[in-house]
């Protein structure tokens, strides 16, 4: 497992969010997307993982409802995959959420994102549901883990 440094950044730094997201995912998104998506969110947390002061991954989350923290998107740059970066980011976010008083942490993923499915099971998340995502046009598995 790589030993990354996890830093917190300002969620209003949409230029950095766009760079991080577009370094991992397609289709690319613009600053306006992140501004809309994060507007009026409570307890928005953005973490960046760095190795040798170079960004290798990121986490974006926010309060879903009182007591439940939602991991909206986690990404790891292609050259840094399979080094434990996503695990380090998700664990740092869970520690932060627990310290902030949240009782559970949740994330969602599609069936085709096998590494996230394996992560959820390995980190003792429970599959608590399924929902259809109209934007992606596919089902999302809902994972939750108690923080108490």
C-alpha positions as CSV (number, residue, x, y, z in Angstrom):
1,X,0.0,0.0,0.0
2,X,1.3,3.4,-0.9
3,X,1.7,5.9,1.8
4,X,-0.1,9.0,0.6
5,X,-0.6,12.3,2.3
6,X,-4.3,13.3,2.5
7,X,-5.1,17.0,2.4
8,X,-8.4,18.7,2.7
9,X,-9.2,21.4,0.1
10,X,-11.9,24.1,-0.2
11,X,-15.0,22.7,-2.0
12,X,-15.3,26.1,-3.7
13,X,-12.1,25.5,-5.6
14,X,-14.0,24.2,-8.6
15,X,-11.0,24.6,-10.9
16,X,-9.1,21.9,-8.9
17,X,-12.2,19.7,-8.7
18,X,-12.6,19.8,-12.5
19,X,-8.9,18.9,-12.9
20,X,-9.1,16.0,-10.4
21,X,-12.4,14.6,-11.8
22,X,-11.4,14.9,-15.4
23,X,-8.1,13.2,-14.7
24,X,-10.0,10.1,-13.8
25,X,-13.5,10.1,-15.4
26,X,-15.1,10.6,-18.7
27,X,-17.1,12.4,-20.0
28,X,-15.4,15.5,-18.7
29,X,-17.3,17.9,-16.5
30,X,-17.0,21.7,-16.1
31,X,-16.8,24.0,-13.1
32,X,-20.5,24.9,-13.5
33,X,-21.4,21.2,-12.9
34,X,-19.6,21.1,-9.6
35,X,-21.0,24.5,-8.5
36,X,-24.5,23.2,-9.1
37,X,-23.9,19.8,-7.6
38,X,-22.4,21.1,-4.4
39,X,-24.5,24.2,-3.9
40,X,-26.3,24.3,-0.6
41,X,-24.7,21.0,0.6
42,X,-24.0,20.6,4.3
43,X,-20.6,19.5,5.5
44,X,-19.0,19.2,2.1
45,X,-15.6,17.5,2.3
46,X,-13.0,17.4,-0.4
47,X,-9.8,15.3,0.2
48,X,-6.8,15.0,-2.1
49,X,-4.3,12.2,-1.9
50,X,-0.7,13.1,-2.8
51,X,2.4,11.1,-3.3
52,X,5.6,13.1,-3.5
53,X,3.4,16.2,-3.6
54,X,1.7,15.0,-6.8
55,X,-2.1,14.5,-6.7
56,X,-3.0,10.8,-7.2
57,X,-6.6,10.7,-6.1
58,X,-9.5,12.5,-4.5
59,X,-12.7,12.2,-2.5
60,X,-15.8,14.4,-2.5
61,X,-18.6,13.9,0.1
62,X,-21.4,15.7,1.9
63,X,-24.2,15.1,4.3
64,X,-27.0,13.1,2.8
65,X,-29.3,13.6,5.7
66,X,-28.8,14.1,9.4
67,X,-26.6,11.3,10.7
68,X,-25.7,9.9,7.2
69,X,-22.6,11.0,5.4
70,X,-22.5,10.4,1.6
71,X,-19.4,9.6,-0.4
72,X,-20.4,11.2,-3.7
73,X,-17.3,10.5,-5.8
74,X,-13.9,9.0,-5.2
75,X,-11.3,8.7,-7.9
76,X,-7.7,7.5,-8.3
77,X,-5.5,8.6,-11.2
78,X,-4.8,5.6,-13.6
79,X,-1.1,5.5,-12.8
80,X,-1.8,5.2,-9.0
81,X,-4.4,2.5,-9.0
82,X,-4.1,-0.7,-7.0
83,X,-1.9,1.0,-4.5
84,X,-4.6,1.5,-1.8
85,X,-5.2,5.2,-2.5
86,X,-9.0,4.8,-2.6
87,X,-9.0,2.9,0.6
88,X,-6.9,5.6,2.3
89,X,-9.2,8.3,1.0
90,X,-12.4,6.5,2.1
91,X,-11.0,5.6,5.5
92,X,-9.9,9.3,6.0
93,X,-13.4,10.4,5.1
94,X,-15.0,7.9,7.4
95,X,-12.8,9.0,10.3
96,X,-13.7,12.7,9.6
97,X,-17.4,11.8,9.4
98,X,-17.3,9.9,12.6
99,X,-15.5,12.8,14.4
100,X,-18.2,15.1,13.1
101,X,-20.9,13.0,14.7
102,X,-22.3,11.0,11.7
103,X,-23.6,7.5,12.5
104,X,-23.2,6.0,9.0
105,X,-21.3,6.5,5.8
106,X,-22.8,5.6,2.5
107,X,-21.6,5.3,-1.1
108,X,-23.2,4.0,-4.3
109,X,-21.7,2.3,-7.3
110,X,-22.7,0.5,-10.4
111,X,-22.3,-3.3,-10.9
112,X,-19.6,-2.7,-13.5
113,X,-17.3,-0.9,-11.0
114,X,-15.9,-4.1,-9.5
115,X,-13.1,-2.5,-7.5
116,X,-15.6,-0.4,-5.5
117,X,-17.8,-3.5,-5.0
118,X,-14.8,-5.3,-3.6
119,X,-13.8,-2.3,-1.5
120,X,-17.3,-2.1,0.1
121,X,-17.3,-5.8,1.0
122,X,-13.7,-5.7,2.3
123,X,-14.3,-2.6,4.4
124,X,-17.4,-4.2,6.0
125,X,-20.0,-2.1,4.3
126,X,-23.5,-3.6,3.9
127,X,-25.5,-3.5,0.7
128,X,-28.6,-1.8,1.9
129,X,-30.4,-1.2,-1.3
130,X,-30.5,-0.5,-5.0
131,X,-31.8,2.4,-7.0
132,X,-32.1,3.4,-10.7
133,X,-29.9,6.3,-11.8
134,X,-31.7,8.2,-14.6
135,X,-28.5,10.1,-15.6
136,X,-26.4,6.9,-15.9
137,X,-29.3,4.8,-17.0
138,X,-28.4,1.9,-14.8
139,X,-28.9,0.5,-11.3
140,X,-26.8,1.7,-8.4
141,X,-25.9,-0.5,-5.4
142,X,-26.1,1.3,-2.1
143,X,-23.5,0.5,0.5
144,X,-23.6,1.7,4.1
145,X,-21.3,1.2,7.2
146,X,-21.9,2.1,10.8
147,X,-19.5,4.6,12.3
148,X,-20.6,4.1,15.9
